[in-house]
Amino acid sequence: MKQTAIVTALAAAMFSSLACGNDHAAPSGGGKGGESDAGKGGGGASGSTAASGSGGAGAGGRTGTAGSATGGRGNAGDAGSSGRAGASGSAPSGGGDGGSAGAGPPVTCENPVFTTSDTNGGWSNGGYYVHNNVWNAAEAGPETLYACSHDNWYVSSTQPDTTSVKAYPNVHLDIDNLNGAPITDYATITSTFAATSPEVGIYNVAYDIWLDGVGWGGGTTEVMIWTENHRQVPLGSTVSPQVTFGGQKYDVYRYTSSSDGGVQVISFMSIPAQTSGSVDLKEILNFIVDKGWIGDNATINQIGYGVEICSTENQPATFYFTDFSVTMN
């Protein structure tokens, strides 16, 4: 257990009373600082849901919609990557083509080499650190993290139906052992990601990037990039207009406070959601510098990607992460 992880988790827990619909992720301190460009792993392919036929769910696959077309008996549907083939239509005059099984979770980490239910448990792999990070343990339910690698892991979490943030399980890269380096040192900072979420409760899948230090206060800036949102609202006020990076649109939110030595949180909410892809982090950081929200000498100290969980409606929910890499040149 890393001391920095303990310190930053406790600092973040001070703000656990904030509503989940208006909160921020806790920093994920600790973990071995890794080399940039540590590689990436591809996620599982997704099957598509057909419009007709009744498709039986496979390992997490969604059921196809029943067919309603008239005419001859429909053909059986093809299986998606994680589900069974849909059954052929069975309406009195026949159905349409059988539905393809829905995309199920990419269960690729079948034999985890690391497992932890420790609220601050973590594992170094490939220059990155995979962190359970249940930083609001006083209000949280059980959570277990299973990892095959830094870019192939999942977490099973059972959180009460309340609105405070409970955890931010994530994978992250520490820059210079959290000491950071000036953003201007890098011509490019890019990242790849992939995640599959259960669509239950309240959560957001997001990057969490710390500038000018790690942890709440003391002049730090937290930059969050929400690639997927389920019933969450970012901290702060909306900043118009909507912005576009790499062809993807984002709503921008900003929060500032002079307490605790000063802190700000800048959030970019992806519109629409992204479940996988790549992000030009340097382009986004340059935007923040151009707005005058940080100085051009600001340091980048940590880059993480995970899920900020508020509630799973008091039932087990599983979040899968099947790609993460950071390239800094």
C-alpha positions in Angstrom: 0.0 0.0 0.0 1.5 3.3 -1.1 1.6 6.2 1.4 0.7 8.7 -1.3 -2.4 6.7 -2.0 -3.5 6.9 1.6 -2.9 10.7 1.8 -4.8 11.5 -1.4 -7.7 9.2 -0.7 -8.2 10.7 2.8 -8.0 14.2 1.3 -10.7 13.4 -1.2 -12.9 11.7 1.4 -13.3 15.1 3.1 -15.6 16.0 0.2 -17.7 12.9 0.2 -20.7 14.7 1.5 -21.2 16.5 -1.8 -24.0 15.2 -3.9 -23.1 12.7 -6.5 -24.8 14.8 -9.1 -22.4 17.6 -8.4 -19.1 16.1 -7.3 -15.6 15.3 -8.4 -13.4 12.2 -8.5 -10.9 11.5 -5.9 -7.2 11.4 -6.9 -5.7 8.0 -7.3 -2.4 8.5 -5.5 0.3 5.9 -5.3 1.4 3.3 -7.7 4.7 3.0 -9.5 5.4 5.8 -11.9 5.6 4.3 -15.3 7.1 5.1 -18.7 4.8 6.8 -21.1 3.7 5.1 -24.3 3.4 1.9 -22.3 1.2 0.2 -24.9 -2.4 -0.5 -25.3 -4.8 -3.4 -25.5 -7.8 -3.8 -27.7 -11.3 -4.4 -26.3 -13.7 -7.2 -27.3 -15.8 -6.7 -30.4 -19.4 -5.8 -30.0 -22.4 -7.6 -31.5 -25.3 -5.5 -32.8 -29.0 -5.9 -31.9 -31.2 -6.7 -34.9 -34.6 -5.1 -35.3 -36.5 -8.4 -35.6 -36.5 -11.9 -34.3 -36.2 -13.0 -30.7 -32.5 -13.2 -29.7 -31.5 -15.0 -26.6 -29.0 -13.3 -24.4 -25.5 -14.9 -24.2 -22.9 -14.0 -21.7 -24.3 -10.6 -21.0 -25.9 -10.2 -24.5 -29.1 -8.3 -24.8 -32.2 -10.0 -26.2 -33.3 -9.1 -29.7 -36.7 -7.6 -30.3 -39.4 -10.0 -31.3 -40.2 -10.0 -35.1 -43.5 -8.8 -36.4 -43.2 -8.9 -40.2 -45.8 -11.0 -42.1 -44.9 -13.7 -44.6 -42.8 -16.8 -44.3 -41.0 -17.9 -41.2 -38.0 -15.8 -40.5 -34.4 -17.0 -40.6 -32.4 -17.5 -37.5 -30.3 -14.5 -36.5 -26.5 -14.5 -36.3 -24.7 -14.5 -32.9 -23.0 -11.3 -31.7 -19.6 -11.4 -30.1 -20.9 -12.2 -26.7 -24.4 -13.7 -27.2 -26.3 -16.6 -28.8 -27.9 -16.4 -32.1 -31.5 -15.1 -32.1 -34.3 -17.6 -32.6 -36.2 -17.4 -35.8 -39.5 -15.5 -35.8 -42.6 -17.4 -34.6 -45.5 -15.1 -35.3 -48.6 -16.9 -36.8 -47.7 -15.8 -40.3 -44.0 -15.9 -39.6 -41.7 -13.3 -38.3 -38.9 -11.3 -39.8 -35.3 -12.4 -39.7 -34.1 -13.5 -36.3 -32.3 -10.9 -34.3 -28.6 -10.9 -33.7 -27.7 -11.3 -30.1 -26.9 -8.0 -28.3 -23.4 -7.0 -27.5 -22.4 -8.4 -24.1 -19.6 -7.2 -21.8 -16.1 -8.0 -23.2 -15.3 -10.7 -20.7 -11.7 -11.0 -21.7 -10.1 -11.1 -18.2 -11.0 -14.7 -17.5 -8.0 -15.6 -15.3 -7.1 -12.5 -13.2 -3.6 -12.4 -11.9 -4.5 -9.7 -9.4 -7.6 -9.4 -7.2 -8.3 -7.1 -4.3 -11.3 -6.1 -2.2 -9.1 -3.7 -0.2 -10.5 -0.2 -0.5 -7.1 1.2 -1.4 -5.7 -2.0 -3.0 -3.7 -1.7 -6.2 -1.3 -3.3 -8.6 1.5 -2.1 -10.8 1.7 -3.4 -14.4 3.3 -2.2 -17.6 4.3 1.1 -16.1 0.7 1.8 -14.9 -1.1 1.3 -11.6 -4.6 -0.3 -11.4 -6.3 1.0 -8.3 -9.5 0.0 -6.5 -9.7 3.4 -4.9 -12.9 3.2 -2.7 -12.0 6.6 -1.3 -15.3 7.2 0.5 -15.2 3.9 2.4 -17.3 5.2 5.2 -20.4 5.4 3.0 -19.4 2.7 0.5 -20.5 -0.9 0.0 -18.2 -3.7 -1.1 -16.1 -3.5 -4.3 -13.7 -6.0 -5.8 -11.2 -5.4 -8.6 -10.0 -8.2 -10.9 -7.0 -7.5 -13.3 -5.3 -9.4 -16.0 -3.2 -6.4 -17.1 -3.4 -2.6 -16.9 -5.5 -2.6 -20.1 -7.7 -5.6 -19.2 -9.5 -5.4 -15.9 -12.9 -5.1 -14.3 -14.5 -4.2 -11.1 -17.6 -5.5 -9.3 -19.2 -2.9 -7.1 -22.3 -2.9 -4.9 -23.2 0.6 -3.8 -26.2 2.0 -1.9 -28.9 4.0 -3.6 -27.5 7.3 -2.3 -26.0 10.3 -4.1 -22.4 10.6 -2.6 -19.5 9.4 -4.7 -18.2 6.2 -3.2 -15.3 5.1 -5.4 -13.1 5.8 -8.5 -11.6 2.5 -9.5 -9.1 3.3 -12.2 -5.9 2.7 -14.0 -3.4 5.6 -14.0 0.0 6.8 -15.1 2.1 8.8 -12.6 4.4 11.3 -14.2 7.8 11.5 -12.6 6.6 9.8 -9.4 3.8 12.3 -9.1 6.2 15.2 -9.2 5.0 16.0 -12.7 6.5 17.7 -15.7 5.6 21.0 -17.5 2.9 20.5 -20.1 5.1 22.5 -22.5 7.7 19.7 -22.3 5.5 17.6 -24.6 4.6 18.1 -28.2 2.0 15.4 -28.0 0.0 13.7 -25.2 -2.5 11.2 -26.5 -4.5 8.3 -24.9 -6.6 5.4 -25.9 -9.5 3.9 -23.9 -12.3 1.3 -23.9 -14.9 0.6 -21.2 -18.3 -1.2 -20.9 -20.7 -0.2 -18.2 -23.9 -1.8 -16.8 -26.2 1.2 -17.2 -27.6 1.0 -13.7 -27.4 3.5 -10.9 -25.4 6.7 -11.0 -21.9 6.9 -12.4 -19.6 8.5 -15.0 -16.7 6.8 -16.9 -14.0 9.4 -17.1 -10.4 10.5 -17.4 -9.1 12.2 -14.3 -6.0 14.3 -14.9 -4.2 16.2 -12.2 -2.2 19.4 -12.9 0.1 21.3 -10.5 0.0 18.5 -8.0 -2.3 15.6 -7.0 -5.1 15.9 -4.6 -7.7 18.5 -3.6 -6.4 22.0 -2.7 -3.1 23.8 -2.7 -3.6 25.3 -6.1 -4.2 22.0 -8.0 -6.4 21.7 -11.1 -8.4 18.5 -11.8 -9.4 17.9 -15.5 -12.1 15.3 -16.1 -13.1 14.0 -19.5 -16.4 12.2 -19.2 -16.5 9.6 -22.0 -19.8 8.2 -20.7 -22.3 9.5 -18.2 -25.2 7.8 -16.5 -27.4 10.3 -14.4 -24.4 12.3 -13.2 -23.9 16.1 -13.3 -20.4 17.6 -13.3 -19.3 20.0 -10.6 -19.5 23.7 -11.4 -21.2 25.8 -14.0 -21.6 25.3 -17.8 -19.1 27.2 -19.9 -20.4 28.1 -23.4 -20.0 27.3 -26.2 -19.8 23.6 -26.7 -16.3 22.6 -27.9 -15.0 20.0 -30.4 -11.8 18.0 -30.1 -10.9 15.4 -32.7 -14.4 15.5 -34.2 -16.1 14.8 -30.8 -18.3 17.4 -29.1 -18.0 18.2 -25.4 -20.0 20.3 -22.9 -17.6 22.2 -20.6 -18.0 22.8 -16.9 -15.8 24.7 -14.5 -15.7 24.9 -10.7 -13.3 27.1 -8.7 -12.8 27.6 -5.0 -10.4 29.7 -2.9 -10.7 27.3 0.0 -8.0 24.8 0.9 -5.4 26.9 -0.8 -7.3 27.1 -4.1 -8.6 24.4 -6.4 -10.4 24.2 -9.7 -12.2 21.3 -11.5 -12.7 21.5 -15.3 -14.9 18.8 -16.8 -15.6 17.9 -20.4 -18.7 15.8 -21.0 -18.7 13.8 -24.3 -21.8 14.4 -26.4 -22.7 11.7 -27.4 -21.0 9.1 -25.1 -17.9 7.3 -26.2 -17.2 3.7 -25.1 -13.9 3.4 -26.9 -11.5 5.5 -28.9 -8.6 7.9 -28.5 -8.3 11.4 -27.0 -5.8 14.1 -27.8 -5.1 15.3 -24.3 -2.6 17.9 -25.3 -5.2 19.6 -27.5 -7.6 19.8 -24.5 -4.8 21.0 -22.2 -3.9 23.7 -24.7 -7.5 24.8 -24.8 -7.4 25.2 -21.0 -4.2 27.2 -21.2 -5.7 29.4 -24.0 -8.7 30.2 -21.8 -6.3 31.4 -19.1 -7.5 28.8 -16.6 -4.0 27.4 -16.0 -0.6 28.9 -16.7 1.5 27.7 -19.6 4.1 26.5 -17.1 1.5 24.1 -15.4 2.7 20.6 -14.7 0.9 17.4 -15.5 1.3 14.9 -12.6 -1.2 12.1 -13.2 -3.4 10.7 -16.0 -6.1 8.2 -15.0 -9.1 6.5 -16.5 -11.9 4.7 -14.6 -15.4 5.1 -13.3 -16.7 7.4 -10.6 -19.4 5.4 -8.9 -22.1 6.9 -6.8 -24.8 4.2 -6.8 -25.5 0.8 -8.2 -29.0 0.8 -6.7 -27.7 -1.6 -4.0 -27.1 -4.4 -6.4 -23.9 -5.8 -7.9 -22.7 -4.0 -11.0 -19.7 -4.8 -13.1 -17.6 -2.3 -15.1 -15.1 -3.6 -17.7 -12.0 -1.8 -19.0 -10.3 -3.3 -22.0 -8.0 -0.6 -23.3 -5.8 2.2 -21.8 -2.6 3.7 -23.0 -0.9 7.1 -22.7 1.7 8.3 -25.2 3.8 11.4 -24.3 6.4 12.8 -26.7 
